[in-house]
Amino acid sequence: MRKKRGHADDTKLVDAGRPPASAAYPVNPPVTRASTILFDTYKDFQEGARNIVYGRFGTDTHRALEAAVTDLEGGVRTHLTPSGLSAVTASILAFVKAGDHVLISDGVYDPTRGFCERFLKRFGVTPDYYDPQIGAAIADKITPATKAIVAESPSSLTFEVQDLPAIAAAARKADVKLIVDNTWGAGYFLKPIALGAHVSLQAGTKYLVGHSDALIGAITCADEVCAEAVTQSLRQLGSSVSADDAALALRGLRTLSVRLKRHEQTGLALAEWLAARPEVSRVLHPARPGAPGHDIWRRDFTGASGLFSIVLAPVPEVALEAFFNAMTLFGMGFSWGGYESLAIPSRPGKWRTATVWADPGPVVRIHAGLEDPGDLIEDLDQAFAAMAARQ
Ligand SMILES: *Cc1c(COP(=O)(O)O)cnc(C)c1O
């Protein structure tokens, strides 16, 4: 007999989405690749309520991952998408039509803003941006045409933490859907649905997959009405996810908690060391006192992942180039959430419209990987020396 499902997240990560018991059965669900699903009889073909119908809608492999993410996020249903960005766009499209208005955090993942500006606008949906630290004052930005709020907490690149319960309360009062991009919290450190969100989505590409070898998105809904809207959105878009990628994400999910705790520890150690460096003017890490929204992070999150930023004091471009070229353990590349450390330069002020980014120096976004923290600090130390040599 299967055990009764445990309540703690660490138990859910191990227990959810496992194959049903039989006389002898594998630990993991098989990877079922399919386009055509065959029905044995005419009656089977005509029957309405079926879990597996056609490859585009997923197989038992997808169902297993969906069940595990639903359990983790605390929602009613999860839909998988081919990437994190498609999870964002399909969620927004589920709730808007021509003439509607959507509120988007000014600190949102840049391609989300790109979708609003270059796509939604063409179909008569108007995006409007808000300060990620707006809290309950979001109510003043809601109009009768507002249909969705897209919050991402903390912000990409700049890591402001949002007051989701306050935003959710304002959204629900006005019958507006609150969509939260929960990639940083990975469904583990933050529970947007418990805080009032209608949708919690994540780029599973990051921590669920955890090994930088697959792209996938997950949309978890708080109620069946939202879940049905997302089902329709994905159907009309023709979205589908490969069984192999779903299996990789499910495999990654099994070790999510141990990896996240190590990413957290190393991230905090790097942030602490960086805060004391003269080259660093600010550390943007939600778990550090003084970071924007830190008190809210303490109230709503149970931990911090390994992604944060530092703002450097202004440096000549050649010195910044020397800093990046000198690093040997930190790779330069997009995405994050894998076992390896990363560092990329960025200029968050470039995209902002609702808030002003006043820091003059460049921002460096860091992903703390699973390497030895001492080795990582040594690598940063010698990179700062290379930077100084060019100043
Ligand atoms: C990476 C990321 C995405 C997009 O995920 P992809 O799988 O690369 O499409 C969306 N939101 C956030 C916050 C991200 O960091």
The ligand as a MOL file (V3000), in Angstrom:
LIG
                    3D

  0  0  0     0  0            999 V3000
M  V30 BEGIN CTAB
M  V30 COUNTS 15 15 0 0 0
M  V30 BEGIN ATOM
M  V30 1 C 13.7330 32.8020 -16.7710 0
M  V30 2 C 12.4660 33.4340 -16.3310 0
M  V30 3 C 11.3210 33.3250 -17.1050 0
M  V30 4 C 11.3160 32.6560 -18.4540 0
M  V30 5 O 11.6540 31.3140 -18.4160 0
M  V30 6 P 12.1300 30.5560 -19.7600 0
M  V30 7 O 11.9800 29.1450 -19.4280 0
M  V30 8 O 13.5200 31.0090 -20.0250 0
M  V30 9 O 11.2050 31.0190 -20.8460 0
M  V30 10 C 10.1640 33.9030 -16.6320 0
M  V30 11 N 10.1400 34.5560 -15.4610 0
M  V30 12 C 11.2370 34.6850 -14.6960 0
M  V30 13 C 11.1530 35.4190 -13.4040 0
M  V30 14 C 12.4410 34.1390 -15.1080 0
M  V30 15 O 13.5270 34.2770 -14.3560 0
M  V30 END ATOM
M  V30 BEGIN BOND
M  V30 1 1 1 2
M  V30 2 1 2 3
M  V30 3 2 2 14
M  V30 4 1 3 4
M  V30 5 2 3 10
M  V30 6 1 4 5
M  V30 7 1 5 6
M  V30 8 2 6 7
M  V30 9 1 6 8
M  V30 10 1 6 9
M  V30 11 1 10 11
M  V30 12 2 11 12
M  V30 13 1 12 13
M  V30 14 1 12 14
M  V30 15 1 14 15
M  V30 END BOND
M  V30 END CTAB
M  END
